[in-house]
Amino acid sequence: MNIWQSSSTRRSWGRDDPALLLPLLCALLLVLLVLAVSLGSVRVPLGDTLSFFLGEEVPQSSWRILRYVRLPRVIAALLAGAALSVSGTVLQAVLSNPLAGPNIIGINAGSGFFVLAASLLFPGRWDVVPLAAFFGGLLACGIIYALAVGTGASRITIVLAGVAVSGFFGAGSDAITVLVPDTWMGANTFLVGGFSGVTAESIRFALWYVLGGLLLALLLSHDLNILALGEETARSLGLSVGLCRLLFVLTAAVLAGGAVSLGGLLGFVGLIVPHAARFLAGEDNRVLIPAAALLGASFVVGCDLLSRLIFAPYELPVGILLNFLGAPFFLWLLFRERRRRTR
């Protein structure tokens, strides 16, 4: 049983019929992808977009926009959204904390600091960026996990510790950008969160980290269900609790690191989407994880599209929009948890 919400207390049509939910989420993602590639400060005719994907001849101007600007950006948003959402889903289960998320407990900040440090030490080496992001996220996640398991800290204490970890790594990132402003020309966009500077090369190196993390999360989804039953029950069923938790923490760090290397410090995706996916798909992680990946990809692609259209031809970094959406949601969760503890 999930410790913060019993699946028996509510009905979920997605859980009852995952064969319907997942195709619907795939269709939603497909529609948003077509819109995101077509729309922007310069609109590409829908016919040109469809012809491009079908491999047919399109005008050179449309082909260049689609190939070098829109397509890399949309792919990066898709991957980052799926990665952050699944990372948040795994973290909430492993830490038994509905307030957990990659940005809330400092994983994004740790990844961001290591990415900037790697850019300073290895300029122009895109292959180093995802690896640096992984180790930074792993360090931050390890600190929070050690606190949660070693001290039995409460959910709110873990969140406050995550704020402290985020502040520490955030200060390191600010120090790099202030002392060495030429470290990375896109550092400001990176710290806010956005996809305006994404290239095919950066996607190529992060792709394997994200796909590997998603595959590992899917393969371990059954074990995550067993772990949710409680440590004693999981051990009685033959599950190696310590090893599984370590694998889950590594998976969450890989996914968050891959997302940070693509879109920078995107906030609240790993908090909002797992709750929405859980509402639709129920508590079975075998359905919840793919549902979270599809819903997260759709959410970030849609928000990135909206951020390009709100003030067109000017562009609002998608990280700002995500913070506007995520902060009220986090406060609502926080007060909801507080009310539950006082009952």
C-alpha positions, 0 to 999 in steps of 0.5 A: 500500500502506498504510504501517503494515499491508499489505492483503495480509497479512490478509483482510477480508470487508467489503472483499471484499463491501462490499454486505453490510458497509454495509447491516449497519452501517446496520441496527446504527445504526438499532437503536441509534437506536431504543434510544437514543431510547426508553431513559434515566432516563425510559423511553418505550414502544417503541410510542410511539417507533415511532408518533412516527417514523411520524407517528402520535399519541403521549401528550403526555408521550412526545412532549415527551421524544422531540422536545425531549430524546432526538431532538436528543441522538441526532442530535448523537451520530450526527453527532459520531460519524460526523464524528470517525471520518471525520476520524480516518480521513483524518488517519491516511492523510494523516499516514501515522500509525496513532496520529493522531486529532483528539484525539491531535494537538490538533485537538479542543483547538484547536476547543474553545478557539476555541469557548469564545473565541467564546462569550466574544466572541459570547454567544448566537451559535450560528451562530459556534460551528461556524465558530470550531471549524473555525478552531481545529481547522484551526490545530492541524491546520496546526501538526502537518501542518507539523511532519510534512511540513516536518521529517519527524518520526517518528510518535511525535514527531508524537504528542508534538507533538500532546500539546503542542498539546493542552496549550497550547489546553487551558490556554487553555480552562481560563483562560477558564473560570476567569477568566470562569466565566459564559462558558458555563453548559455549559462543564464538560460541553463540556470533558469531552464530552457531549450533555446540553445539545444543542438543535435550534438548535445542531444546525442550525448544525453540520449543514451543516459535518458533512454537507459534510465527510462529502461532501467526504471521500467525493468525495476517497476515490479520491484518498486511495487514490492518495495512500496509494501514496506521493508519487512514485507519486501524482505519476506518476499525475497527482495534485496531492499538495500540493493534495490534502493541503490539501483533506484537512486542511481536511476533517478540520478541518471534521469535527472542528470540527463534532463539537466544536461538538455534543459538546464534547471527545470523546476517542478516537473518531477513533482507535478507530473508523478501526482497527475500520472498517479491520479490517472494510472493508479499505484501500479508502477508497471503502468505508472512509470510509462504513464509518467514518462508520456505525460511528462514529455507532453507537459514539458513540450506543451509548456515549451510551446506555450512559452514561445507563443505567449509573448511572441516574437519574444520568448519566455524561458520555459523554466519560468513558466514551470516555476509559476505553475509548480510553486502553487502546486508545491504549496498545496501539497505542503499544506495537505501533508501538514493537515494529514499529520495533525489529524 
